[in-house]
Amino acid sequence: MAAYMIARVNVHDPEGYEAYKTKASAAIAAHGGRYLVRGGALEVLEGEDSGWRLVIVEFADMDTARAFYNSDAYQEAVKLRAPVSDGTFVIVEGL
């Protein structure tokens, strides 16, 4: 069953964030993931918007999503992301 990583990210340094995006994209591809949403136009229908980026990545299953997140390659990307942004990352099982 497919699993999705959903992230809301507040980027403080867009230039610094570019290096993270490059490494993260490679780690996602290495685990068979694919971006479904990566920033882009967002319309809030209810509640307040934080203004943070929304990212959704699809993986084959929860185990693969966990393996991606815990991989050495992605954890190296996290080291680039941490100083230039903050956010919330979750994985959820699809239907």
DSSP file (Angstrom, degrees, kcal/mol; ACC not computed):
  #  RESIDUE AA STRUCTURE BP1 BP2  ACC     N-H-->O    O-->H-N    N-H-->O    O-->H-N    TCO  KAPPA ALPHA  PHI   PSI    X-CA   Y-CA   Z-CA
    1    1 A M              0   0    0      0, 0.0    61,-0.3     0, 0.0    93,-0.0   0.000 360.0 360.0 360.0 132.5    0.0    0.0    0.0
    2    2 A A        -     0   0    0     59,-0.1    92,-3.4    91,-0.1     2,-0.3  -0.155 360.0-158.2 -59.1 152.1    1.4    3.4   -1.0
    3    3 A A  E     -AB  59  93A   0     56,-2.0    56,-3.1    90,-0.3     2,-0.4  -0.954   2.6-148.0-131.9 152.9    2.7    5.8    1.7
    4    4 A Y  E     -AB  58  92A   0     88,-2.9    88,-2.3    -2,-0.3     2,-0.6  -0.973   7.1-148.7-127.8 132.2    3.1    9.5    1.6
    5    5 A M  E     -AB  57  91A   0     52,-2.7    52,-2.4    -2,-0.4     2,-0.5  -0.891  21.3-168.2 -93.8 125.5    5.6   11.8    3.2
    6    6 A I  E     -AB  56  90A   0     84,-2.7    84,-2.4    -2,-0.6     2,-0.4  -0.967   7.1-179.1-117.4 127.4    4.0   15.2    3.8
    7    7 A A  E     -AB  55  89A   0     48,-2.9    48,-2.5    -2,-0.5     2,-0.5  -0.978  21.2-164.6-129.8 139.8    6.1   18.1    4.8
    8    8 A R  E     -AB  54  88A   0     80,-2.2    80,-2.3    -2,-0.4     2,-0.4  -0.996  25.4-172.7-115.9 121.7    5.3   21.7    5.7
    9    9 A V  E     -AB  53  87A   0     44,-2.1    44,-2.9    -2,-0.5     2,-0.7  -0.961  23.3-155.4-127.9 131.1    8.6   23.7    5.5
   10   10 A N  E     - B   0  86A   0     76,-3.5    76,-1.8    -2,-0.4     2,-0.6  -0.913  21.1-154.4-102.3 107.3    9.4   27.3    6.5
   11   11 A V  E     + B   0  85A   0     -2,-0.7    74,-0.3    74,-0.2    -2,-0.0  -0.745  21.0 174.8 -91.3 120.7   12.4   28.3    4.4
   12   12 A H  S    S+     0   0    0     72,-2.9    73,-0.2    -2,-0.6    -1,-0.2   0.723  79.9  32.6 -91.7 -26.7   14.6   31.0    6.0
   13   13 A D     >  -     0   0    0     71,-1.7     4,-2.0     1,-0.1    -1,-0.2  -0.800  64.5-175.0-135.5  89.1   17.3   30.9    3.4
   14   14 A P  H  > S+     0   0    0      0, 0.0     4,-1.0     0, 0.0    -1,-0.1   0.855  86.7  52.1 -57.1 -37.8   16.1   30.0   -0.1
   15   15 A E  H >> S+     0   0    0      1,-0.2     3,-0.7     2,-0.2     4,-0.6   0.934 111.5  46.0 -65.1 -45.0   19.6   30.0   -1.6
   16   16 A G  H >> S+     0   0    0      1,-0.2     4,-0.8     2,-0.2     3,-0.6   0.814 106.0  61.7 -65.0 -30.3   20.8   27.6    1.1
   17   17 A Y  H 3X S+     0   0    0     -4,-2.0     4,-2.4     1,-0.2    -1,-0.2   0.752  88.4  71.8 -68.6 -24.9   17.7   25.4    0.6
   18   18 A E  H <X S+     0   0    0     -4,-1.0     4,-1.9    -3,-0.7    -1,-0.2   0.885  94.2  52.9 -59.9 -39.9   18.6   24.7   -3.0
   19   19 A A  H <X S+     0   0    0     -3,-0.6     4,-1.9    -4,-0.6    -1,-0.2   0.897 109.3  50.0 -63.5 -39.5   21.5   22.4   -1.9
   20   20 A Y  H  X S+     0   0    0     -4,-0.8     4,-3.3     1,-0.2     5,-0.3   0.936 107.3  53.9 -61.7 -46.9   19.1   20.5    0.3
   21   21 A K  H  X S+     0   0    0     -4,-2.4     4,-2.4     1,-0.2    -2,-0.2   0.880 107.8  50.7 -57.8 -39.9   16.6   20.1   -2.6
   22   22 A T  H  X S+     0   0    0     -4,-1.9     4,-1.6     2,-0.2    -1,-0.2   0.948 115.7  40.2 -63.5 -49.6   19.3   18.6   -4.8
   23   23 A K  H  X S+     0   0    0     -4,-1.9     4,-2.0     1,-0.2    -2,-0.2   0.902 115.8  50.9 -68.2 -40.5   20.4   16.0   -2.3
   24   24 A A  H  X S+     0   0    0     -4,-3.3     4,-2.7     1,-0.2     5,-0.2   0.914 107.6  53.4 -63.7 -42.2   16.9   15.2   -1.1
   25   25 A S  H  X S+     0   0    0     -4,-2.4     4,-2.4    -5,-0.3    -1,-0.2   0.896 108.8  49.4 -59.9 -40.9   15.7   14.7   -4.7
   26   26 A A  H  X S+     0   0    0     -4,-1.6     4,-2.1     2,-0.2    -1,-0.2   0.905 112.2  47.9 -65.1 -41.5   18.5   12.2   -5.3
   27   27 A A  H  X S+     0   0    0     -4,-2.0     4,-0.9     2,-0.2    -2,-0.2   0.890 111.4  50.8 -67.0 -39.1   17.6   10.3   -2.1
   28   28 A I  H ><>S+     0   0    0     -4,-2.7     5,-2.7     1,-0.2     3,-0.9   0.942 111.6  47.3 -62.5 -47.8   13.9   10.2   -3.0
   29   29 A A  H ><5S+     0   0    0     -4,-2.4     3,-1.9     1,-0.3    -2,-0.2   0.883 106.0  58.7 -61.6 -39.1   14.6    8.9   -6.4
   30   30 A A  H 3<5S+     0   0    0     -4,-2.1    -1,-0.3     1,-0.3    -2,-0.2   0.738 108.7  46.2 -63.7 -22.0   17.0    6.2   -5.0
   31   31 A H  T <<5S-     0   0    0     -3,-0.9    29,-0.4    -4,-0.9    -1,-0.3   0.168 121.0-106.1-106.0  16.2   14.1    4.9   -2.9
   32   32 A G  T < 5S+     0   0    0     -3,-1.9    -3,-0.2     1,-0.2    -2,-0.1   0.655  71.2 147.1  73.1  15.2   11.6    4.9   -5.8
   33   33 A G      < -     0   0    0     -5,-2.7     2,-0.4    -6,-0.2    -1,-0.2  -0.395  30.1-161.2 -81.1 160.8    9.7    8.0   -4.5
   34   34 A R  E     -C   58   0A   0     24,-1.9    24,-2.9    -2,-0.1     2,-0.2  -0.994  21.5-115.2-144.3 139.4    8.1   10.6   -6.6
   35   35 A Y  E     +C   57   0A   0     -2,-0.4    22,-0.2    22,-0.2     3,-0.1  -0.506  29.5 171.9 -69.4 132.7    7.0   14.1   -5.9
   36   36 A L  E    S+     0   0A   0     20,-3.3     2,-0.4     1,-0.4    21,-0.2   0.669  78.3  14.9-103.9 -35.0    3.3   14.8   -6.1
   37   37 A V  E     +C   56   0A   0     19,-1.9    19,-2.3     3,-0.0    -1,-0.4  -0.997  60.2 170.9-140.4 135.0    3.5   18.3   -4.7
   38   38 A R  E     -C   55   0A   0     -2,-0.4     2,-0.3     1,-0.3    17,-0.2  -0.649  66.9 -60.4-146.8  83.9    6.6   20.5   -4.3
   39   39 A G  S    S+     0   0    0     15,-2.8    -1,-0.3    -2,-0.2    13,-0.0  -0.576  83.2 130.6  74.0-140.1    5.7   24.0   -3.4
   40   40 A G        -     0   0    0     -2,-0.3    14,-0.2    -3,-0.1    -1,-0.1  -0.142  65.2 -21.8  84.7 178.9    3.5   25.6   -6.0
   41   41 A A        -     0   0    0      1,-0.0     2,-0.4     2,-0.0    -2,-0.0  -0.355  61.9-172.0 -64.9 138.4    0.3   27.5   -5.7
   42   42 A L        -     0   0    0     -2,-0.1     2,-0.5     2,-0.0    -2,-0.1  -1.000   9.5-164.7-136.5 132.2   -1.7   26.9   -2.5
   43   43 A E        -     0   0    0     -2,-0.4     2,-0.5     0, 0.0    -2,-0.0  -0.975  14.2-143.3-120.8 121.6   -5.2   28.0   -1.7
   44   44 A V        +     0   0    0     -2,-0.5     3,-0.1     1,-0.2     5,-0.1  -0.728  18.9 177.9 -84.4 123.4   -6.4   27.9    1.9
   45   45 A L  S    S+     0   0    0     -2,-0.5     2,-0.3     1,-0.3    -1,-0.2   0.746  70.4  12.1 -96.4 -29.3  -10.1   26.9    2.0
   46   46 A E  S    S+     0   0    0      2,-0.1    -1,-0.3     0, 0.0     2,-0.0  -0.992 111.2   8.9-145.8 148.1  -10.5   26.9    5.8
   47   47 A G  S    S-     0   0    0     -2,-0.3     2,-0.3    -3,-0.1    -3,-0.0  -0.248  94.5 -47.7  80.9-169.7   -8.3   28.0    8.7
   48   48 A E        -     0   0    0     -2,-0.0     2,-0.4    -3,-0.0    -3,-0.1  -0.792  47.5-129.5-105.3 145.5   -5.1   30.1    8.6
   49   49 A D        -     0   0    0     -2,-0.3    -2,-0.0     1,-0.1    -5,-0.0  -0.774   3.7-155.0 -93.5 135.4   -2.2   29.5    6.3
   50   50 A S        -     0   0    0     -2,-0.4    -1,-0.1     2,-0.1     3,-0.1   0.659  35.4-125.5 -79.3 -16.9    1.3   29.3    7.8
   51   51 A G        +     0   0    0      1,-0.3     2,-0.1   -41,-0.0    -2,-0.0   0.489  64.3 139.5  82.5   2.5    2.9   30.4    4.5
   52   52 A W        -     0   0    0      1,-0.1    -1,-0.3   -42,-0.1   -42,-0.2  -0.480  60.2 -98.6 -82.2 151.3    5.1   27.3    4.6
   53   53 A R  E     -A    9   0A   0    -44,-2.9   -44,-2.1    -2,-0.1     2,-0.5  -0.338  32.3-142.4 -61.9 145.8    5.9   25.2    1.6
   54   54 A L  E     +A    8   0A   0    -46,-0.2   -15,-2.8   -14,-0.2     2,-0.4  -0.967  20.8 179.5-113.8 129.8    3.9   22.0    1.1
   55   55 A V  E     -AC   7  38A   0    -48,-2.5   -48,-2.9    -2,-0.5     2,-0.4  -0.998   6.7-175.9-131.3 132.0    5.7   18.9   -0.2
   56   56 A I  E     -AC   6  37A   0    -19,-2.3   -20,-3.3    -2,-0.4   -19,-1.9  -0.995   4.1-175.6-129.1 126.6    4.1   15.5   -0.8
   57   57 A V  E     -AC   5  35A   0    -52,-2.4   -52,-2.7    -2,-0.4     2,-0.4  -0.979  15.2-142.8-123.6 132.0    6.2   12.5   -1.9
   58   58 A E  E     -AC   4  34A   0    -24,-2.9   -24,-1.9    -2,-0.4     2,-0.3  -0.788  19.6-179.5 -96.0 135.3    4.7    9.1   -2.7
   59   59 A F  E     -A    3   0A   0    -56,-3.1   -56,-2.0    -2,-0.4   -27,-0.1  -0.843  40.9-107.9-124.3 165.1    6.6    5.9   -1.8
   60   60 A A  S    S-     0   0    0    -29,-0.4     2,-0.3    -2,-0.3   -28,-0.1   0.859  91.5 -26.3 -61.6 -37.1    5.7    2.2   -2.5
   61   61 A D  S  > S-     0   0    0    -59,-0.2     4,-2.1   -58,-0.1   -58,-0.2  -0.956  72.5 -82.8-166.2 176.1    4.9    1.6    1.2
   62   62 A M  H  > S+     0   0    0    -61,-0.3     4,-2.7    -2,-0.3     5,-0.2   0.887 122.7  55.2 -61.9 -40.7    5.6    2.7    4.8
   63   63 A D  H  > S+     0   0    0      1,-0.2     4,-2.5     2,-0.2    -1,-0.2   0.906 109.5  46.9 -61.0 -40.9    8.8    0.6    5.0
   64   64 A T  H  > S+     0   0    0      2,-0.2     4,-2.5     1,-0.2    -1,-0.2   0.900 111.3  51.2 -68.2 -40.2   10.2    2.3    1.9
   65   65 A A  H  X S+     0   0    0     -4,-2.1     4,-2.4     2,-0.2    -2,-0.2   0.917 112.6  46.4 -62.5 -42.9    9.2    5.8    3.2
   66   66 A R  H  X S+     0   0    0     -4,-2.7     4,-2.7     2,-0.2    -2,-0.2   0.919 110.9  52.4 -63.6 -44.0   11.0    5.0    6.5
   67   67 A A  H  X S+     0   0    0     -4,-2.5     4,-0.7    -5,-0.2    -2,-0.2   0.901 110.4  48.9 -60.7 -41.0   14.0    3.6    4.7
   68   68 A F  H >< S+     0   0    0     -4,-2.5     3,-1.3     2,-0.2     6,-0.4   0.973 112.6  46.5 -59.1 -55.1   14.2    6.8    2.7
   69   69 A Y  H 3< S+     0   0    0     -4,-2.4    -2,-0.2     1,-0.3    -1,-0.2   0.870 117.9  42.2 -59.4 -39.2   14.0    9.1    5.7
   70   70 A N  H 3< S+     0   0    0     -4,-2.7    -1,-0.3    -5,-0.2    -2,-0.2   0.484  89.5 118.3 -87.1  -3.2   16.5    7.1    7.7
   71   71 A S  S <X S-     0   0    0     -3,-1.3     4,-2.5    -4,-0.7     5,-0.2  -0.255  73.5-122.7 -65.6 151.3   18.9    6.6    4.8
   72   72 A D  H  > S+     0   0    0      1,-0.2     4,-1.8     2,-0.2     5,-0.2   0.893 112.1  55.7 -57.9 -40.3   22.5    8.1    5.0
   73   73 A A  H  > S+     0   0    0      1,-0.2     4,-1.4     2,-0.2    -1,-0.2   0.922 111.3  41.5 -62.3 -45.1   21.8   10.0    1.8
   74   74 A Y  H  > S+     0   0    0     -6,-0.4     4,-2.4     1,-0.2    -1,-0.2   0.891 110.6  56.1 -72.7 -36.7   18.7   11.7    3.2
   75   75 A Q  H  X S+     0   0    0     -4,-2.5     4,-1.3     1,-0.2    -1,-0.2   0.824 105.1  53.8 -64.3 -29.1   20.2   12.4    6.6
   76   76 A E  H  X S+     0   0    0     -4,-1.8     4,-0.8    -5,-0.2    -1,-0.2   0.887 108.4  49.9 -66.7 -38.9   23.1   14.2    4.8
   77   77 A A  H >X S+     0   0    0     -4,-1.4     4,-1.9     1,-0.2     3,-0.9   0.887 104.4  58.3 -65.0 -38.7   20.4   16.3    3.1
   78   78 A V  H 3X S+     0   0    0     -4,-2.4     4,-2.9     1,-0.3    -1,-0.2   0.873  98.5  59.7 -59.2 -37.5   18.8   17.0    6.5
   79   79 A K  H 3< S+     0   0    0     -4,-1.3    -1,-0.3     1,-0.2    -2,-0.2   0.816 108.6  44.9 -61.4 -29.5   22.1   18.5    7.7
   80   80 A L  H << S+     0   0    0     -3,-0.9     4,-0.4    -4,-0.8    -1,-0.2   0.819 115.3  47.5 -80.2 -33.4   21.8   21.0    4.8
   81   81 A R  H >X S+     0   0    0     -4,-1.9     3,-1.4     1,-0.2     4,-1.2   0.895  97.6  69.0 -74.8 -41.3   18.1   21.7    5.5
   82   82 A A  T 3< S+     0   0    0     -4,-2.9     3,-0.4     1,-0.3    -1,-0.2   0.838  99.8  45.5 -54.0 -43.6   18.3   22.2    9.3
   83   83 A P  T 34 S+     0   0    0      0, 0.0    -1,-0.3     0, 0.0    -2,-0.1   0.714 120.0  40.1 -75.0 -15.7   20.2   25.5    9.3
   84   84 A V  T <4 S+     0   0    0     -3,-1.4   -72,-2.9    -4,-0.4   -71,-1.7   0.427 122.3  10.0-113.6   0.2   18.1   27.1    6.6
   85   85 A S  E  <  -B   11   0A   0     -4,-1.2     2,-0.3    -3,-0.4   -74,-0.2  -0.977  53.3-147.0-162.3 169.4   14.6   26.0    7.4
   86   86 A D  E     +B   10   0A   0    -76,-1.8   -76,-3.5    -2,-0.3     2,-0.3  -0.958  31.4 136.1-140.4 163.4   12.3   24.3    9.9
   87   87 A G  E     -B    9   0A   0     -2,-0.3     2,-0.4   -78,-0.2   -78,-0.2  -0.990  46.8 -88.2-179.5-175.2    9.3   22.2    9.4
   88   88 A T  E     -B    8   0A   0    -80,-2.3   -80,-2.2    -2,-0.3     2,-0.4  -0.989  31.5-171.3-124.4 130.4    7.1   19.2   10.1
   89   89 A F  E     +B    7   0A   0     -2,-0.4     2,-0.3   -82,-0.2   -82,-0.2  -0.989  11.2 166.0-125.4 127.8    7.5   15.9    8.3
   90   90 A V  E     -B    6   0A   0    -84,-2.4   -84,-2.7    -2,-0.4     2,-0.4  -0.939  24.3-145.0-133.3 157.5    5.1   13.0    8.6
   91   91 A I  E     -B    5   0A   0     -2,-0.3     2,-0.4   -86,-0.2   -86,-0.2  -0.976  20.1-176.1-120.0 143.9    4.5    9.7    6.7
   92   92 A V  E     -B    4   0A   0    -88,-2.3   -88,-2.9    -2,-0.4     2,-0.3  -0.995  26.3-117.7-140.1 142.0    1.0    8.4    6.3
   93   93 A E  E     -B    3   0A   0     -2,-0.4   -90,-0.3   -90,-0.2   -91,-0.1  -0.604  31.7-137.3 -79.8 137.4   -0.3    5.2    4.7
   94   94 A G              0   0    0    -92,-3.4    -1,-0.1    -2,-0.3   -91,-0.0  -0.116 360.0 360.0 -81.6-175.5   -2.5    5.6    1.7
   95   95 A L              0   0    0    -94,-0.0    -1,-0.1   -92,-0.0   -92,-0.1   0.409 360.0 360.0 -90.2 360.0   -5.8    3.8    0.9
